[in-house]
Amino acid sequence: MRKMNKKFVIVFVLLLLFTCAIPFVASASDDTQASVDVVWLLIAAFLVFFMQAGFAMVETGLTRAKNAGNIIMKNLMDFSVGSLIFFCVGYGIMFGADFKGLIGTSAFFLSGADAVPVEGFVGNTPAFVLFQTVFCATAATIVSGAMAERTKFSSYVIYSAFISLIIYPVVGHWAWGSLAGISEGGWLESIGFVDFAGSTVVHSVGGWAALVGAAVLGPRIGKFGKDGKPHAIPGHSITLAALGVFILWFGWFGFNPGSEAAADGAIGHIAMTTNLAAAAGAVVTMCVTWFKYKKPDVSMTLNGALAGLVGITAGCANVSMPGAIAIGAIAGVLVVFAVEFVERVLKIDDPVGAVSVHGVCGAWGTLAVGLFATDSGLFYGGGFAQLGIQSIGVVAVMAWTLATAFVLFTIIKKTVGLRVEASEEMEGLDIHEHGSEAYPDFSMQSVGK
């Protein structure tokens, strides 16, 4: 009997100790998960940062060698200037306390962004700020390619600072304002707008700003003949352009899954939808150009992969894998006809197709959520409500970006000037804007008069 009582006491004590330890084990588990989430968010931010190299290579490869250094400098300054501006002002506007859902109003210089993650929440931490910074830089750098080969470097730096200061943060607040845990969220959030990783918030903002910038700037010398027909001005390295696309595709595995802001099971699904849409975009664009031009066009097919990536970015967490393939495939068709429309109808010179890839396909991807979202899309029995909300978001962001970009570029044009002199454009921006050549061992010859 004593032995039984002794065993009972031992078992009771062990059970009591185990029960008391549960809260501490759970707390340790929560802390571990929070740390893992932060590490994943940082890795994703590093991947998105590397996308700057991808943009630089795409834009450099699809333009002429005499302007390669200028392209690199603009991409470098997009990130460098943007990081400082977003840290000082843009983050507060994007994630600060609401002013009627339109703009954040928290203190500048990120006074609140030094907390440690609590219960797995990574909002308003340095890791979260860095992740949002690289997104801001992506929106800014999209414009570089559309305005390539004829823009004053000083004027471009002014533009780049302004988009990081106000244009992008305002849109970000509308759609994502509550993510940092400070604000209740912007007006688009409040009506149920879905843009998981930024088809509209990031890519369309860059695409519509690129459209205005290229239109105000005017075409490159020799791009359009007297009859108005466009002339091809080939880029100097399709190899660099292809490298850039592969880097961007790689970086997108941080862009979309990273937007989950947690290392959970959802990131696998998001990575798969991202990859499938990109692949579908590339294959369909290849087929369209093969049929349309009798040859599978290399540069257009590269843009087809990017079109699929941009298209799936809004709904990557909300659509099925077959839905992702459909979204990417339609983006692959759209990008071909959008490039032709911008060039032949609007008479706007966009050397890299930034308007079509990011503006048009970004809008398509956002609308596609209203069609393919498994919980609210039209094709899944959700009716037209979500599609209507998505349409409101697309139109609102387009109107804001077109208006603010037009005012900005017009002011720059009327004051410091937006375009280099004709002689400087012909000889190359590397020499006249930076005093050096990207390829000093080769003789550069101007194309287009």
C-alpha positions in Angstrom: 0.0 0.0 0.0 2.8 2.4 0.9 4.5 1.6 -2.4 1.2 2.4 -4.2 0.9 5.7 -2.3 4.5 6.5 -3.1 4.0 5.9 -6.8 0.8 7.9 -6.8 2.6 10.8 -5.2 5.4 10.6 -7.7 3.0 10.5 -10.7 0.9 13.3 -9.2 4.0 15.5 -8.7 5.2 14.8 -12.3 1.8 15.6 -13.7 1.7 18.8 -11.7 5.2 19.8 -12.9 4.2 19.0 -16.5 1.0 21.1 -16.2 2.9 24.0 -14.8 5.5 23.8 -17.5 3.0 23.9 -20.4 2.7 27.7 -20.4 6.5 28.1 -20.5 6.8 25.5 -23.4 4.0 27.3 -25.3 5.7 30.6 -24.7 9.0 29.3 -26.0 7.2 27.8 -29.0 5.6 31.2 -29.7 9.0 33.0 -29.4 10.6 30.4 -31.7 7.9 30.9 -34.3 8.2 34.6 -34.1 11.9 34.4 -34.6 11.5 32.1 -37.6 8.9 34.5 -39.1 11.4 37.4 -38.8 14.2 35.3 -40.4 11.9 34.3 -43.3 10.8 38.0 -43.8 14.5 39.1 -43.9 15.4 36.3 -46.4 12.4 37.4 -48.6 13.5 41.0 -48.3 17.0 40.0 -49.5 15.5 38.2 -52.5 13.4 41.2 -53.4 16.4 43.5 -53.0 18.3 41.3 -55.5 15.5 42.0 -58.0 17.1 45.4 -58.4 19.9 43.6 -60.2 17.3 41.9 -62.3 15.7 45.2 -63.4 19.1 46.7 -64.1 20.1 43.8 -66.3 16.8 43.7 -68.2 16.9 47.5 -68.8 20.6 47.5 -69.8 20.2 44.6 -72.1 17.2 46.0 -73.9 18.8 49.4 -74.5 22.0 50.5 -76.3 25.5 50.0 -75.0 26.2 53.8 -74.9 23.6 54.2 -72.1 24.5 51.1 -70.0 26.2 53.0 -67.2 23.3 55.5 -67.0 20.8 52.7 -66.6 22.9 51.1 -63.8 23.2 54.5 -62.0 19.5 55.1 -62.1 18.7 51.6 -60.7 21.3 52.1 -58.0 19.8 55.5 -57.0 16.2 54.2 -57.1 17.2 51.9 -54.2 19.6 54.2 -52.4 17.6 57.4 -52.5 14.3 55.4 -52.0 15.6 53.7 -48.9 16.4 57.0 -47.2 13.3 58.8 -48.2 11.0 55.8 -47.3 12.8 55.5 -43.9 12.4 59.2 -43.1 8.9 59.9 -44.5 7.3 57.3 -46.7 6.9 54.6 -44.1 5.0 57.0 -41.8 2.7 57.9 -44.6 2.1 54.3 -45.6 1.6 52.7 -42.2 0.8 55.5 -39.8 -2.4 56.2 -38.0 -5.3 56.9 -40.3 -6.5 60.3 -41.6 -9.9 59.2 -42.8 -8.3 56.2 -44.4 -6.4 58.3 -46.9 -3.0 58.8 -45.5 -0.9 57.8 -42.5 0.1 60.5 -40.0 2.6 58.8 -37.6 5.9 60.4 -36.7 8.7 60.4 -39.2 12.1 58.6 -38.9 10.3 55.4 -37.8 10.3 56.2 -34.1 8.0 53.2 -33.5 9.8 50.7 -35.7 12.1 49.2 -33.1 9.8 46.8 -31.3 10.5 43.1 -31.0 7.9 40.6 -32.5 5.2 39.7 -30.1 3.1 36.5 -30.5 4.4 35.9 -34.0 3.6 39.5 -35.2 6.3 41.0 -37.3 4.6 44.3 -38.1 6.5 47.6 -37.3 9.8 45.8 -36.7 13.0 46.5 -38.6 12.5 43.4 -40.6 9.1 44.5 -41.7 10.4 48.0 -42.5 13.2 46.5 -44.7 10.7 44.3 -46.5 8.5 47.3 -47.2 11.5 49.4 -48.3 12.5 46.9 -51.0 8.9 46.9 -52.3 8.9 50.7 -52.5 12.2 50.6 -54.4 10.7 48.1 -56.9 7.8 50.5 -57.7 10.3 53.3 -58.3 12.7 51.4 -60.5 10.0 50.2 -63.0 10.0 53.7 -64.5 13.7 53.7 -65.3 13.3 51.4 -68.4 10.4 53.3 -69.9 12.4 56.6 -69.8 15.7 55.1 -70.8 18.3 56.7 -73.2 17.0 60.3 -73.1 16.4 61.4 -69.5 18.5 63.8 -67.5 20.0 61.9 -64.6 19.4 64.7 -62.1 15.8 64.9 -63.1 15.3 61.2 -62.8 16.7 61.3 -59.2 14.1 64.0 -58.3 11.4 61.8 -59.7 12.7 58.7 -57.9 12.7 60.5 -54.5 9.2 61.8 -55.0 7.6 58.4 -55.8 9.2 57.0 -52.6 8.1 60.1 -50.7 4.4 60.3 -51.6 3.0 58.5 -54.7 3.7 55.0 -53.6 3.2 55.4 -49.8 -0.3 56.8 -50.3 -1.4 53.9 -52.5 0.2 51.5 -50.0 -1.7 53.0 -47.2 -5.0 52.7 -49.1 -4.5 48.9 -49.6 -2.1 47.8 -46.9 -2.2 50.4 -44.2 -3.1 48.1 -41.3 -0.2 45.6 -41.9 2.2 47.3 -39.4 -0.4 47.2 -36.6 -0.5 51.0 -36.1 -3.3 52.0 -38.4 -6.8 50.6 -38.9 -6.1 50.5 -42.6 -6.9 52.6 -45.7 -10.2 52.9 -47.5 -9.5 50.2 -50.1 -8.8 47.7 -47.3 -12.1 48.7 -45.7 -14.1 47.8 -48.8 -12.4 44.4 -49.1 -9.9 45.1 -51.9 -7.4 42.2 -52.3 -3.9 42.8 -53.6 -1.8 40.3 -51.7 1.7 41.2 -52.9 1.2 44.2 -55.1 0.0 43.7 -58.7 -1.5 47.2 -58.4 0.1 48.7 -55.3 3.6 48.1 -56.6 3.6 47.2 -60.3 0.7 49.3 -61.6 2.0 52.3 -59.7 5.3 51.9 -61.5 3.7 51.1 -64.8 1.3 54.1 -64.8 4.1 56.4 -63.7 6.2 55.0 -66.5 3.4 55.7 -69.0 3.2 59.4 -68.0 7.0 59.8 -67.8 7.6 58.4 -71.3 4.7 60.4 -72.8 5.9 63.7 -71.3 9.5 63.0 -72.2 8.8 62.0 -75.8 10.3 59.2 -77.9 14.0 58.6 -78.6 15.5 60.1 -81.7 14.8 57.9 -84.6 12.1 55.8 -83.0 9.3 57.1 -85.2 9.5 58.0 -88.8 7.8 61.0 -90.5 4.9 58.7 -91.3 4.5 57.9 -87.6 5.5 54.3 -88.0 7.8 52.9 -85.2 11.3 51.8 -86.0 13.0 49.1 -84.0 16.0 50.2 -81.9 17.5 46.9 -80.8 19.1 46.5 -77.4 22.7 45.7 -77.2 22.5 42.4 -75.2 19.7 40.0 -75.2 21.9 37.9 -72.9 21.9 40.5 -70.2 18.1 40.9 -70.6 17.6 37.1 -70.2 19.8 37.1 -67.1 17.7 39.9 -65.7 14.5 38.0 -66.2 15.9 34.9 -64.5 17.0 37.1 -61.5 13.6 38.7 -61.3 11.9 35.3 -61.4 14.1 34.1 -58.6 13.5 37.3 -56.6 9.7 36.9 -57.0 9.9 33.8 -54.7 10.7 36.4 -52.0 8.3 39.0 -53.4 5.1 36.9 -53.2 5.7 34.2 -50.5 7.4 36.9 -48.4 4.2 38.9 -48.3 2.7 36.2 -46.1 5.0 37.7 -43.4 5.1 34.3 -41.7 7.0 31.0 -42.3 3.9 28.9 -42.5 2.4 26.3 -44.9 0.9 29.0 -47.1 4.2 30.1 -48.6 4.5 26.8 -50.5 1.2 27.3 -52.2 2.1 30.9 -53.0 5.5 29.9 -54.5 3.8 27.3 -56.7 1.1 29.7 -58.1 3.9 32.3 -58.7 6.0 29.8 -60.7 3.1 28.4 -62.7 1.9 31.8 -63.7 5.3 32.8 -64.9 5.8 29.7 -66.9 2.4 30.0 -68.5 3.1 33.6 -69.4 6.4 32.7 -71.1 4.9 29.8 -73.0 1.8 31.6 -74.2 3.8 34.7 -75.3 6.2 32.5 -77.2 3.3 30.9 -79.0 1.5 34.2 -79.8 4.7 35.8 -81.2 5.4 32.6 -83.2 2.0 32.8 -84.8 1.9 36.5 -85.2 5.5 37.2 -86.4 6.3 33.8 -87.8 9.2 33.5 -85.3 9.2 33.1 -81.6 10.4 36.5 -80.4 13.0 36.3 -77.6 12.6 39.7 -75.9 8.8 39.5 -76.0 8.9 36.0 -74.5 11.1 37.2 -71.7 8.5 39.9 -71.0 5.9 37.2 -71.1 7.4 35.6 -68.1 7.5 38.9 -66.3 3.9 39.5 -67.3 2.8 36.2 -65.7 4.7 37.1 -62.6 3.1 40.6 -62.3 -0.3 39.1 -63.1 -0.2 36.5 -60.3 1.1 38.9 -57.7 -2.3 40.1 -56.5 -4.0 36.8 -56.1 -1.1 34.3 -55.5 -2.5 33.4 -52.1 -6.1 33.4 -53.1 -6.3 31.4 -56.3 -5.8 27.7 -57.2 -2.9 26.4 -59.2 -5.0 25.9 -62.4 -6.3 29.5 -61.8 -2.7 30.7 -61.6 -1.9 29.1 -64.9 -5.0 30.8 -66.5 -4.0 34.2 -65.1 -0.4 33.8 -66.4 -1.6 32.6 -69.8 -3.9 35.6 -70.3 -1.1 38.0 -69.1 1.1 36.4 -71.8 -1.4 37.3 -74.5 -2.1 40.8 -73.1 1.5 41.8 -72.9 2.0 41.3 -76.7 -0.9 43.4 -77.7 -0.3 46.0 -75.0 3.2 46.6 -76.3 1.9 47.1 -79.8 -0.9 49.4 -78.6 1.5 51.6 -76.6 3.9 51.9 -79.4 1.7 52.0 -82.5 -1.5 53.7 -81.2 -0.3 55.9 -78.3 3.0 56.6 -80.1 4.8 56.3 -76.8 8.4 55.0 -76.8 8.9 52.4 -74.0 12.2 50.7 -74.7 11.6 47.8 -72.3 7.8 47.4 -72.3 7.4 48.5 -68.7 4.0 50.0 -69.2 2.6 46.8 -70.7 4.3 44.4 -68.3 3.7 46.3 -65.1 0.8 48.7 -65.8 -1.5 46.6 -68.0 -0.7 43.2 -66.5 -0.7 44.5 -63.0 -4.3 45.8 -63.6 -5.2 42.4 -65.1 -3.8 40.5 -62.2 -5.8 42.6 -59.7 -9.0 42.2 -61.6 -8.3 38.5 -61.9 -8.7 38.1 -58.2 -12.4 38.9 -58.7 -12.6 36.1 -61.2 -10.4 33.3 -59.8 -10.3 33.8 -56.0 -11.4 30.5 -54.6 -13.4 32.2 -51.8 -15.0 35.1 -53.5 -14.3 35.0 -57.3 -16.9 35.0 -60.0 -15.9 31.7 -61.4 -16.2 30.1 -57.9 -19.7 31.2 -57.2 -18.8 34.5 -55.5 -20.8 36.7 -57.9 -19.6 40.1 -59.1 -19.0 41.8 -55.8 -15.3 41.1 -55.5 -14.7 41.9 -59.2 -16.4 45.3 -58.6 -14.2 46.0 -55.6 -11.1 45.1 -57.5 -12.2 47.4 -60.4 -12.6 50.3 -57.9 -9.0 49.7 -56.7 -7.5 49.5 -60.1 -9.2 52.7 -61.3 -8.5 54.7 -58.1 -4.8 53.8 -58.1 -4.5 54.5 -61.9 -6.1 57.9 -61.5 -3.9 58.9 -58.5 -0.7 57.8 -60.2 -1.4 59.3 -63.6 -2.4 62.6 -62.0 0.4 62.9 -59.6 3.0 61.7 -62.0 1.8 64.1 -64.7 2.1 67.0 -62.3 5.5 65.9 -61.1 7.0 65.3 -64.6 5.5 68.5 -66.0 7.1 70.5 -63.1 10.4 68.9 -63.6 10.2 69.5 -67.4 9.4 73.2 -66.9 12.1 73.8 -64.3 15.3 71.8 -64.3 14.4 70.1 -67.6 13.6 66.4 -68.2 15.4 65.5 -71.4 19.0 65.7 -72.5 20.1 67.6 -75.6 19.8 65.9 -78.9 23.6 65.7 -79.4 24.0 64.1 -76.0 21.4 61.6 -76.7 23.1 60.6 -80.0 26.5 60.3 -78.4 25.2 58.5 -75.3 24.3 59.4 -71.8 27.3 57.5 -70.3 29.8 60.1 -71.6 27.7 63.2 -71.1 25.9 62.4 -67.8 28.6 60.4 -66.1 31.9 61.0 -67.9 32.7 57.4 -68.5 31.7 54.5 -70.8 30.4 51.1 -69.7 32.4 49.4 -72.5 35.5 51.6 -73.0 37.4 48.9 -75.0 34.8 49.1 -77.8 33.9 51.8 -80.3 30.3 52.9 -79.8 28.2 53.9 -82.9 24.9 55.8 -82.6 21.8 54.2 -84.0 18.9 56.3 -85.1 18.9 59.8 -86.5 
